[in-house]
Amino acid sequence: MKIAIASGKGGTGKTTIATNLAYYLTKKGNKVVYADCDVEEPNGHLFLTPNWEEIFQVNVKNPVVDDAKCDYCMECAKICQFNALAVLIDKVLLFPSLCHGCGGCYHICPQKAITEVDRSIGVIKAGTGKGITAYEGRLNIGEAISPPVIKRLKELLKPADYTIIDSPPGTSCPVIEAVSNCDYVILVTEPTPFGLNDLELAVNMVQTLNLPFGVIVNRHGVGDERIHTYCKARGINILLEIPNSLEIAKTCSKGNLLIDNFPQYSDYFESLMQNIPHPLKATGT
């Protein structure tokens, strides 16, 4: 079973939920894979402390123009939806950070003046920590396009009883890449005006993708009840409420897992899994 942990905004406790859920499922005897797809700022490793055993490079294809063959017809620039190419009088300029590596310019060039070369945009690490098979994607500094790293990370994942996808925050292309093809999405929010606004965006996203989902309210007790009113009005299942607690904040700030420091949180995650309307048996996905 593939479960994505997502949020409409950063700082809601998404990684706290993802790592603790992976740890809980492991302690219950399941084979668990944790995938940190928040490739611009992965921090699941702070909690799971994996021993990295493999590293994979992630490359995209970038065009190279042979000026001796190019007649500057502008067909390459016309087909590029991302404005990664600019054709001047006697030169073609490439903006690598805008290039998505789709290959359109390479295939359309009438003069066959374009070839493609690999450009590294990130790395993926694989290893084991806390009995969990862990993967981490990390976008290279200065790179702007993260979906190819997330896509490659998901391709590398080994089969497991449960795969926990720690998604990037927000509702843009990286998140869609992370949650796609998952069996269930958990949206983590907080009971604040900003939390509600971004939860609404996240709900619209998963509903558009036709993915089953539920909500976790973190830091319950701070703010107001607008999250609960919103979910009740729309028939959205609140899977779990985690109270606002200074002790929880201190534990997380030290990179410690809640279950190790607060044994009662095993009951919280047991309740969470019971509230997910999916079979709890291993699916081998």
C-alpha positions in Angstrom: 0.0 0.0 0.0 1.4 3.4 -1.0 0.5 6.3 1.3 1.5 9.8 0.5 1.8 12.4 3.3 1.2 15.9 1.9 0.3 19.4 3.0 -0.9 22.6 1.4 1.9 24.5 3.2 5.2 23.9 4.8 5.7 23.5 8.6 2.6 21.6 9.4 4.4 18.5 10.6 4.3 16.4 7.5 7.7 14.8 7.9 7.0 14.2 11.6 3.9 12.2 10.6 5.6 10.4 7.7 8.6 9.2 9.6 6.7 8.2 12.7 4.1 6.3 10.6 6.9 4.5 8.8 8.5 3.6 12.2 5.2 2.5 13.7 4.4 0.2 10.8 7.9 -1.3 11.0 7.5 -2.0 14.7 4.3 -3.8 13.8 6.3 -6.2 11.7 5.7 -4.8 8.3 8.2 -4.3 5.5 8.3 -0.5 5.1 9.8 1.8 2.5 10.1 5.5 3.3 10.7 7.9 0.4 11.6 11.5 1.1 10.3 13.3 -2.0 10.7 16.8 -0.6 13.8 17.0 -2.7 14.4 20.7 -2.2 14.7 20.3 1.5 14.7 16.6 2.6 14.9 16.1 6.3 13.4 12.7 7.0 17.0 11.5 7.5 17.2 13.6 10.7 14.6 11.2 12.3 15.4 7.9 10.7 19.3 8.4 10.6 19.7 5.9 7.7 23.1 4.4 6.7 23.2 5.4 3.0 24.4 2.5 0.9 23.7 3.6 -2.7 23.8 6.9 -4.6 22.1 7.4 -7.9 22.6 10.4 -10.2 19.6 12.0 -11.8 20.1 13.5 -15.2 18.0 15.4 -17.7 18.7 15.8 -21.4 19.8 19.2 -22.6 20.1 20.3 -26.2 23.4 21.2 -27.8 23.2 23.2 -31.1 25.8 22.7 -33.9 26.2 26.2 -35.3 27.7 24.8 -38.5 24.4 23.0 -39.3 21.9 25.4 -37.8 20.1 27.8 -40.2 18.3 29.7 -37.3 14.8 28.8 -38.5 13.5 29.2 -35.0 11.5 25.9 -35.0 13.3 24.8 -31.8 12.3 27.9 -30.0 8.7 27.7 -31.3 8.1 24.2 -29.9 9.6 24.9 -26.5 6.8 25.7 -24.1 9.2 26.7 -21.4 11.2 29.4 -23.3 14.5 27.5 -22.7 15.8 28.4 -26.2 16.2 31.8 -27.8 17.3 32.1 -31.5 19.4 35.2 -32.4 20.6 36.2 -35.8 23.6 33.9 -35.7 23.3 32.0 -32.4 21.0 29.9 -30.3 20.9 30.5 -26.6 20.0 27.8 -24.1 18.8 28.5 -20.6 19.5 25.1 -18.9 17.5 25.9 -15.7 14.3 26.3 -17.8 14.8 23.2 -20.0 12.6 20.2 -19.0 14.5 17.8 -21.2 11.4 16.9 -23.3 13.4 16.4 -26.5 11.0 18.4 -28.7 13.7 20.6 -30.1 15.9 17.6 -30.9 13.1 15.9 -32.9 11.8 18.9 -34.7 15.0 20.4 -36.0 14.9 20.3 -39.8 18.7 20.5 -40.1 19.4 17.8 -37.5 21.6 20.4 -35.8 20.6 19.5 -32.3 22.0 16.7 -30.2 21.3 15.9 -26.5 23.7 15.6 -23.5 23.1 14.6 -19.9 23.1 17.2 -17.2 23.0 16.2 -13.6 20.2 17.9 -11.6 20.2 15.9 -8.4 21.0 12.7 -6.5 19.1 9.9 -4.8 20.3 8.0 -1.8 19.2 4.6 -0.6 19.9 2.9 2.7 18.4 1.6 5.9 17.6 3.3 9.2 15.4 2.2 12.2 14.6 -1.0 10.3 13.2 1.0 7.4 14.4 1.0 3.8 14.8 4.7 3.2 15.2 6.8 0.0 16.1 10.5 -0.2 16.0 12.7 -3.3 18.0 15.9 -3.3 17.9 18.5 -6.0 21.2 20.1 -6.8 21.7 23.7 -5.5 20.6 26.2 -8.1 18.3 23.8 -10.0 14.7 24.8 -10.4 13.0 21.7 -11.8 12.4 18.9 -9.2 9.8 16.6 -10.7 12.4 14.5 -12.6 14.2 13.7 -9.3 10.9 12.7 -7.7 9.9 10.6 -10.7 13.3 8.8 -10.7 13.1 8.2 -6.9 9.7 6.6 -7.2 11.1 4.3 -10.0 13.8 3.1 -7.7 11.6 2.1 -4.8 11.6 -1.5 -3.8 8.4 -3.5 -3.2 7.1 -3.3 0.4 4.1 -3.9 2.5 3.8 -0.1 3.0 5.5 2.7 1.1 5.3 6.0 2.8 5.8 9.0 0.4 6.9 12.2 2.2 5.7 14.7 -0.4 6.9 18.3 -0.9 4.7 21.0 0.6 2.2 22.9 -1.6 0.1 21.9 -4.5 2.3 22.4 -7.6 4.0 20.0 -10.0 6.4 18.4 -7.5 3.6 17.4 -5.2 1.5 16.0 -8.1 4.4 13.9 -9.2 4.9 12.6 -5.6 1.3 11.7 -4.8 0.4 10.3 -8.3 -0.4 6.5 -8.3 -0.6 6.4 -4.5 -3.4 4.4 -2.8 -4.2 7.1 -0.2 -3.2 10.6 0.6 -3.0 12.0 4.2 -3.2 15.8 4.2 -1.5 17.3 7.3 -2.8 20.7 8.4 -2.9 23.0 11.4 -5.9 24.9 12.9 -4.9 28.4 11.7 -6.3 30.7 9.0 -3.2 29.9 6.8 -3.7 26.2 7.5 -7.3 26.3 6.3 -6.5 28.3 3.2 -3.8 25.9 2.1 -5.8 22.8 3.1 -8.5 23.9 0.7 -6.0 24.1 -2.1 -4.6 20.6 -1.2 -8.1 19.1 -1.1 -8.9 20.6 -4.5 -5.7 19.0 -5.8 -6.3 15.5 -4.5 -10.0 15.6 -5.6 -8.9 16.7 -9.1 -6.5 13.7 -9.2 -9.3 11.5 -7.9 -7.3 10.2 -5.0 -8.9 9.0 -1.7 -7.7 11.1 1.2 -8.1 12.1 4.8 -6.9 14.9 7.1 -4.6 15.0 10.2 -4.9 18.1 12.4 -1.6 18.8 14.0 -1.1 21.2 16.9 -4.8 20.7 17.8 -5.7 23.2 20.5 -4.0 26.2 19.0 -6.1 28.5 16.7 -9.8 27.7 16.2 -12.2 25.1 14.9 -12.5 26.3 11.3 -10.6 23.2 10.1 -13.2 21.0 11.7 -16.1 23.0 10.4 -14.7 22.9 6.9 -14.1 19.1 7.0 -17.5 18.4 8.5 -19.3 20.5 5.9 -17.6 18.6 3.1 -17.7 15.1 4.6 -13.9 14.9 4.9 -12.6 12.3 7.3 -10.3 13.7 10.1 -8.1 10.7 10.7 -6.2 12.0 13.7 -5.7 15.0 16.0 -2.3 15.6 17.6 -2.4 18.1 20.4 -0.3 21.2 20.6 2.5 20.3 23.0 5.8 21.9 24.0 7.2 18.4 24.8 6.3 17.2 21.3 8.0 20.2 19.8 11.2 19.6 21.9 11.2 16.0 20.9 11.0 16.8 17.2 13.6 19.5 17.4 16.1 16.9 18.7 15.3 14.6 15.8 13.7 12.0 18.0 10.7 9.9 17.0 7.5 10.5 19.0 6.8 6.7 19.5 10.2 6.3 21.3 9.6 9.1 23.7 5.8 8.9 24.1 4.7 5.2 24.0 1.0 6.3 23.9 1.6 7.6 20.4 1.5 4.1 19.1 -2.2 4.2 19.9 -2.5 7.4 17.8 -1.0 5.7 14.8 -3.0 2.6 15.4 -6.1 4.8 15.3 -4.8 6.5 12.2 -4.4 3.2 10.3 -7.8 2.1 11.4 -9.4 5.3 10.1 -7.9 4.8 6.6 -10.6 3.1 4.5 -8.2 0.6 2.9 -7.3 -3.0 3.8 -4.5 -3.1 6.3 -3.0 -6.2 4.7 0.2 -6.1 2.7 -0.4 -5.4 -1.0 3.2 -5.9 -2.2 3.0 -2.5 -3.9 
